[in-house]
Amino acid sequence: MKRFALIFTILLIPFFTYGQQTVSVAVSPTSDFSAYQNCNGDQLCEQVRQELIKVLEQLIAELLAEVQKLLAEQAQAQTITKDLSQFEDSTYAVRSDATLALEGTGLLPEIVVEIWDDFRDISPREYIKDYVGFYRVYYDEDDVFAAYVETDRNDPTKWILGVNLAKVHNQSELKHKQLVSTLTHEFFHILTLNEEEYNGSIRESRCDTFFEAGVCFNEDSYLNKFVQEFWTENDFDHAEEVERADQDEREELSVEYFEENEDRFVTPYSTTTPVEDSAETFEFFVFTDPPTGDDEYEQKILHFYKDPLLRSLRQDIRENFSELFNF
């Protein structure tokens, strides 16, 4: 449910004079109207009453206008959701030039191309060419994920980018910001989980670096450096507990661990694995100003400033979305 607040500014009604008496009526959220209950003279009392009525009428008109605006926004949001709910699950092949198959023919839904344009403004072309094979767009209110990336079963060197229109889309400014942030998160997965970052032939027992999802990450990989600097045994124990839990329990465990370690993580979701911690932190790195404190989550953000490529990516993304985020 959308929460809103109506702010009433202080309204000063010009004072008026009757005989030797002067009256001014001021209305604010803390007004005490008892001050106007007593007046001296019938004509003066009527003047006070009329001025109060004018003020109240103005306040009511402003309130009704704000309510109408909120109702219109709600109706528009419901229409958008209804329209998107009719979207058919579709997967599109990605060409080597980072365009979609059939792009430019007019046969692709507009929202599909617009979201892909956002991803192209986030991800350098060479990463799309080398690592992204397919792009899926679907609508599923029951899916907890707003977007995801996964490797292609037919070609493990390629990734599939999926976007859930039930969770994120670009048809309002707020949703568009959420979409861009989410796509930035998913791009970071592609950047840090591609085959250049790990060795898949080393078993866990022989891996001296970060081991995840059956692969041993290179010593100078983004994830290994992030893990070595910031993750503790307690963090890994928590991550294993989350992995064993069902979805509802995962959320509870993540929130609880985050509240116990708010100085170390940027979000509850970032406590679940180093993979998600680094991607969530990358979002903050891109879309917020450099931190100035000493908390560990701030040190994680500053950690990314050490890498020239990440600094360059941050600058490009911020330039491409400067108008949307008012950078």
Secondary structure, 3 states (H helix, E strand, C coil): CCCCCCCCCCEEEEEEEECCEEEEEEECCCCCHHHHCCCCCHHHHHHHHHHHHHHHHHHHHHHHHHHHHHHHHHHHHHHHHHHHHCCCCEEEEECCCCCECCCCCCCCCHHHHHHHHHHHHHCCHHHHHHHEEEEEEECCCCCCCCEEEEEECCEEEEEEEEEECCCCCCCCHHHHHHHHHHHHHHHHHHHHHCHHHEECCCCHHHCCCCEECCEEECCCCHHHHHHHHHCCHHHHHHHHHHHHCCHHHHHHHHHHHHHHCCCCCCCCHHHCCHHHHHHHHHHHHHHCCCCCCCCHHHHHHHHHCCCHHHHHHHHHHHHHCHHHHCC
